[in-house]
Amino acid sequence: MTIDLKDRIALVTGASRGIGYFTALELAKAGAHVIACARTVGGLEELDDAIKAAGGSATLVPFDITDMAAIDKLGASIFERWGKLDILVANAGILGVISPIAHVEAKVFERVMNTNVTSMWRLIRSLEPLLVKSDAGRALLLSSGVATNPRAFWGAYAMSKAAVETMGRIWAEEMAHTNLKINLVNPGATRTAMRAQAMPGEDPETLPHPSEIAEKILPLMSPELTESGKLFVVRENRFVEYRLPE
């Protein structure tokens, strides 16, 4: 399936590595101009080189996703330069620690919530006016299986992703009268640095590479997409809608 994103503006957070990096690259290959956001300048520069080698273009925006004022400025800058935003991939997130809930340090818990939840709300607040200016705005929020299937010792991360899923569904309902389609993705176990941190004894070679996940994600940014407010998970090597129990 060929996805044509020519002349579309796409913003990806957490774009310096992993799923964010390869999703940004796939978007650029499909013709989108990518606004790549991450803390790691070196990773963004590597992405820029890869995008240029593929014939695409990017704008690099290095900043910490917990810098809320920077998120506000980002929206203003996009408006001044392009006047709209067609695609948002909100991928940035951190694991925190694998620990009993009562043992998680307050500063660690707050960092997870600020990174995974508060920054997501701030992105929505800053970028929604730009996304609704697109003729086919698309927003994709990255979630996790532990949001709907809680696991011992994953407390802070699981709670943050459950909040993200609720936020995404509410936002989709609020935008139902617009051209903006908002969905969530649970990419499943993937060969990323976060997965290695969570599962240090696991053989990474047994997991899908993030580039494989990015290829599956791309159709969810298509202008032809009709679904909104859905959670998609990997089933039989492709993303399918996951329905929560009633």
C-alpha positions in Angstrom: 0.0 0.0 0.0 1.5 3.3 -1.1 0.9 6.3 1.2 1.3 9.7 -0.4 2.1 12.5 2.1 3.6 15.0 -0.3 3.3 18.6 0.9 2.2 17.4 4.4 3.8 18.6 7.6 4.4 16.0 10.2 5.7 16.4 13.8 7.3 13.5 15.6 8.4 13.6 19.3 11.1 11.3 20.6 12.5 11.2 17.0 16.2 10.6 17.9 15.9 6.9 18.2 13.7 3.8 18.2 10.1 3.9 16.9 10.2 7.7 16.7 13.3 7.7 14.6 12.0 5.2 12.1 8.5 6.6 12.0 10.0 10.0 11.1 12.0 8.4 8.4 9.0 6.6 6.9 7.0 9.8 6.9 9.8 11.6 5.1 10.0 8.8 2.5 6.3 9.1 1.9 6.8 12.8 1.1 6.1 14.6 4.4 8.3 17.4 5.7 9.2 16.1 9.2 9.5 18.3 12.3 11.7 16.0 14.4 11.8 16.7 18.1 14.0 15.1 20.8 16.5 15.9 23.5 19.5 14.1 21.8 21.0 16.4 19.1 23.3 13.7 17.7 20.4 11.4 17.1 18.4 14.1 15.4 21.4 14.9 13.1 21.7 11.2 12.2 18.0 11.2 11.4 18.4 14.3 9.3 21.2 12.6 7.3 19.0 9.5 6.8 16.0 11.6 5.6 18.2 13.6 3.2 19.7 10.3 1.8 16.1 9.1 1.2 15.3 12.3 -0.7 13.2 13.9 2.1 13.4 17.0 4.2 13.3 17.7 7.9 13.4 20.5 10.5 15.2 19.6 13.7 13.9 20.9 17.0 16.1 19.7 20.0 14.4 20.2 23.3 13.2 18.3 26.4 9.6 17.3 26.1 9.0 18.4 29.7 9.9 22.0 28.8 6.3 23.1 28.6 7.1 26.7 27.5 9.1 25.2 24.6 6.0 23.2 23.5 3.9 26.4 23.5 6.6 28.1 21.4 6.7 25.1 19.0 3.1 25.6 18.1 3.6 29.3 17.5 6.6 28.7 15.3 4.8 26.1 13.2 1.9 28.5 12.7 4.3 31.3 11.6 6.2 29.1 9.1 3.5 26.7 7.8 0.1 27.9 9.1 -1.0 24.3 9.8 0.1 20.8 10.9 -1.1 17.7 9.2 0.4 14.9 11.3 1.3 14.5 15.0 3.1 11.4 16.2 3.4 11.8 20.0 6.0 9.1 20.7 8.3 10.6 23.4 8.1 8.7 26.7 10.2 7.2 29.5 9.9 4.1 31.5 11.0 5.4 34.9 11.8 2.3 37.0 10.6 -1.2 37.4 9.7 -1.2 41.1 6.9 -1.7 43.6 4.6 1.3 43.6 5.4 2.2 47.2 9.2 2.2 46.5 9.1 4.6 43.6 10.8 7.9 44.5 8.6 10.9 44.2 10.9 12.7 41.7 10.9 9.6 39.5 7.1 9.3 39.5 6.8 13.0 38.7 9.3 12.8 35.9 7.3 9.9 34.3 4.0 11.7 34.6 5.5 15.0 33.3 7.1 13.3 30.3 4.4 10.8 29.4 1.2 12.6 30.4 1.5 16.3 31.1 3.6 17.0 28.0 1.0 15.1 25.9 -1.7 17.4 27.1 0.5 20.4 26.5 1.2 19.2 22.9 -2.6 18.8 22.3 -3.2 22.3 23.7 -0.5 23.8 21.5 -1.0 21.9 18.3 -4.8 21.2 18.1 -5.5 24.6 16.4 -2.9 23.7 13.7 -4.1 20.2 13.2 -7.7 21.3 12.6 -6.5 23.7 9.9 -5.4 20.6 7.9 -7.8 19.1 5.4 -6.9 15.7 6.9 -5.3 16.1 10.3 -3.9 13.0 11.9 -2.7 12.4 15.4 -1.2 9.2 16.8 -0.4 8.8 20.5 1.9 5.9 21.5 0.6 3.7 24.3 1.6 0.3 25.7 0.0 -3.0 26.6 0.4 -2.4 30.3 -2.1 0.5 30.0 -5.0 -2.1 29.6 -3.2 -5.1 31.2 -1.6 -3.8 34.4 1.6 -5.6 35.4 3.2 -5.7 38.8 6.2 -3.3 39.3 5.3 -1.3 36.2 3.1 1.1 38.2 4.2 4.6 37.1 4.7 3.8 33.4 1.4 1.8 33.3 -0.6 4.5 34.9 0.9 7.1 32.6 -0.1 5.1 29.5 -3.6 4.5 30.8 -3.9 8.2 31.2 -2.7 8.7 27.6 -5.2 6.3 26.3 -8.1 8.1 28.1 -6.8 11.4 27.0 -6.6 10.3 23.4 -10.2 8.9 23.4 -11.6 12.0 25.0 -9.7 14.2 22.5 -11.1 12.1 19.6 -14.7 12.5 20.8 -14.1 16.3 21.1 -12.8 16.5 17.6 -15.5 14.2 16.0 -17.0 17.2 14.1 -13.7 18.0 12.4 -11.3 16.4 9.8 -8.9 15.5 12.6 -8.6 11.8 13.3 -6.9 10.8 16.5 -5.9 7.2 17.3 -3.7 5.3 19.7 -1.1 2.6 19.0 0.3 -0.1 21.2 3.4 -1.3 19.3 3.9 -4.3 21.4 7.4 -5.7 22.4 9.9 -3.9 20.2 13.7 -3.9 20.0 14.2 -0.5 21.7 16.4 0.9 24.5 13.3 1.2 26.7 12.5 -2.4 26.2 16.1 -3.4 27.0 15.9 -1.3 30.2 12.7 -3.1 31.3 13.7 -6.6 30.2 17.5 -6.8 30.5 17.6 -10.6 30.2 15.6 -10.7 27.0 17.3 -11.5 23.6 16.6 -8.4 21.5 17.0 -10.4 18.3 13.7 -12.1 19.1 11.8 -8.8 18.9 10.6 -6.8 15.9 13.0 -4.0 14.9 11.5 -0.5 15.3 11.7 0.0 11.5 9.1 -2.8 11.2 6.8 -1.1 13.6 7.2 2.2 11.7 6.2 0.7 8.4 3.0 -0.6 10.0 2.2 2.8 11.7 2.5 4.7 8.4 -1.0 3.8 7.1 -2.5 5.3 10.2 -1.4 8.7 9.1 -3.0 8.4 5.6 -5.4 11.2 4.5 -7.8 8.3 3.6 -8.0 7.0 7.1 -11.5 7.1 8.5 -11.1 5.6 12.0 -10.8 7.8 15.1 -10.7 7.2 18.8 -9.4 3.7 18.3 -6.6 1.7 19.9 -4.5 -0.3 17.4 -2.2 -3.2 18.4 0.0 -5.6 16.5 -1.9 -8.8 15.5 -0.6 -11.2 12.9 2.2 -8.8 11.8 -0.1 -5.8 11.3 -2.0 -3.2 13.3 -5.6 -4.0 14.0 -8.2 -2.3 16.2 -8.3 -3.5 19.7 -11.7 -3.2 21.5 -11.7 -2.8 25.2 -14.0 -5.1 27.2 -17.4 -3.6 27.9 
